[in-house]
Amino acid sequence: MILKPKYEDIPEYCRYFIDLIKDTDLIEALKNSRDYTLNLMSTVPAEKENFSYGEGKWTLKQVVCHIADCERIYAYRALRFSRRDNTQLEGFEEDKYAVNANVSIRSLKEITEEYKSIRESTIKLYEYMTDEMLDFKGIANEMLYAPRSLGWMGAGHNMHHCNFIKERYL
């Protein structure tokens, strides 16, 4: 069982994301948020795929691609830190990623399939981590993280955007 990190072990902004998850085990949280996301995406009408709720706001496809991109980045950071690599990692500019993801030529179904593959890979990454691996800290985007917090943050970030999709896009 991979328990939630202690608040003092995570950047303050991550606490909101982690608090969105009610599960007590990370693997279950990742599976449950995956299933919730896949179910939610299956209800999106075709005419909403390119919908943006405001000027300069991302389309629904860009939001789902953002969830997938962040999952990749969090998992990469978790991989590095779990292997005791304390090389400082740079941050990323999420708006540039969203604009340059080339979602206009892809369907929501394709983006959702990519998300599903990434999430499966994340689950496999975490399934065999020891507590020592989960709690090795490294710096990314000038903040201290451990793989444990990155995993929980990924699940919560995912749910944050699903809630936002329901509220603003559907």
HELIX and SHEET records of a PDB file:
HELIX    1   1 TYR A    7  ASP A    9  5                                   3    
HELIX    2   2 GLU A   12  ASP A   19  1                                   8    
HELIX    3   3 LEU A   26  SER A   42  1                                  17    
HELIX    4   4 ALA A   46  LYS A   48  5                                   3    
HELIX    5   5 LEU A   60  SER A   82  1                                  23    
HELIX    6   6 GLU A   94  VAL A   99  1                                   6    
HELIX    7   7 VAL A  103  ILE A  105  5                                   3    
HELIX    8   8 LEU A  108  GLU A  127  1                                  20    
HELIX    9   9 ASP A  131  LEU A  134  1                                   4    
HELIX   10  10 PRO A  147  PHE A  164  1                                  18    
HELIX   11  11 ILE A  165  TYR A  169  3                                   5    
SHEET    1   A 2 GLY A 138  ALA A 140  0                                        
SHEET    2   A 2 MET A 143  TYR A 145 -1                                        
END                                                                             
